[in-house]
Amino acid sequence: MGQETRDTESARTISVRLTPETHKALRINVAEEDTSIQQWVEALLERKLGIRDTGKRAPEGSKSGKK
């Protein structure tokens, strides 16, 4: 796994409620991508918001429907 949030002293925390099915699909997806939920969500948000190139692999879409 890569580096966690760059500056933990200035980082902000948010809470997101997920259905058990969504959470399970997310856990599977991040495991397949060898990353953490934290890194995956942060990269997705940064990509969608047009914020800096983090060097992290940005999520390209959910693999949860894949069998």
N, C-alpha and C positions, 0 to 999 in steps of 0.2 A: 504494500500500500504506500501511497505517496504521503506528502506532507499535509498535515491538518491545516485548519484555518491559520493563515499567516501570522496574525497578531492577536493572540487570544485575549490580551488585556483590553483591546478596543473592539473585539468582536461582540456582536449582539446575538441574542438568543430569541428564536421564535418557536412557537408550538404549532403543530399541525395535526389535526385529528384525521386518521385514516380508517377506513373499514378494515377488518381483519384480512379480507381478500386482497385489497390494495397493498397493505403492508407486507403481506407474504410475497406478492409479485415483485414489490420493490426490493425486498431482501434477496430474492432469487436473482434479480437483474444485477444488483451491485456485486453479488458473489461471482456471477459470470464475468463481470467486467473487472474483477479483482480491485474493487474500490470500496469506500464506505458510503453509507447513506449521506453523511455530512458532505463528503466531497462531491458526490453525485448531484445532490440538490444544489449545492453552491455553484457548481459548474453549469448546471442547467439554468439557474437564475441569472448568472453572469452572462451567459450566451444570449438568453432571451432579452435581457435588459441592455445589451450592447456594452457591458462593462468589461474592461481589460481582458486581454488574452492571458489566462492563468497558467497555460502550459498543461493543464489537466485535460484529460479526454472528456469532452462535453458529451452528455448523453445525446444519442441520435434518435431516440424514440424508445418506447416501451417494448421490451421483448416478452412481456407477460403473456401475450396471446400465443406465443410460439410453443409448440409441443415437441 
